[in-house]
Amino acid sequence: MAEAFEPRIVAFLCNWCTYAGADLAGTSRLQYPPNVRIIRLMCSGALDPAYVLKALLEGADGVFIGGCHPGDCHYQNGNYKARRRVALLHKILEQTGFDPDRVWLRWISASEGRLFAQTMTEMVDAIRAKGPSPLRGQWGI
């Protein structure tokens, strides 16, 4: 019997908001799937799209980018920079035939632990429904 598909999701989280929201979800003992691997960034605007592409090329089934709500960035406009970069990244993915819906950008503040848990559950379910990334296992990883 074949093993059920469990997605691998890499999450790049802003230190000041979404990472703190993830921490709140944990300390509040809110349940969400263990499929998410978190990488802490100082700001979502500091995320180079090359790292998103690298995660996808190395077999991640989805990438989540979490930042502060627009207007609430600790670094003033980092989240606007992230929004522009992700919009361009979605266009690039679409043009290369890769599903851009495997890359999510969401605004989650430090006080929204419940929203973080719900969003992770929603993303895992959505990626599970899509199936494995076409690049998974491509390189023998």
Secondary structure, 3 states (H helix, E strand, C coil): CCCCCCCCEEEEEECCCHHHHHHHHHHCCCCCCCCEEEEEECCHHHCCHHHHHHHHHCCCCEEEEEECCCCCCCCCCHHHHHHHHHHHHHHHHHHCCCCHHHEEEEECCCCCHHHHHHHHHHHHHHHHHHCCCCCCCCCCC
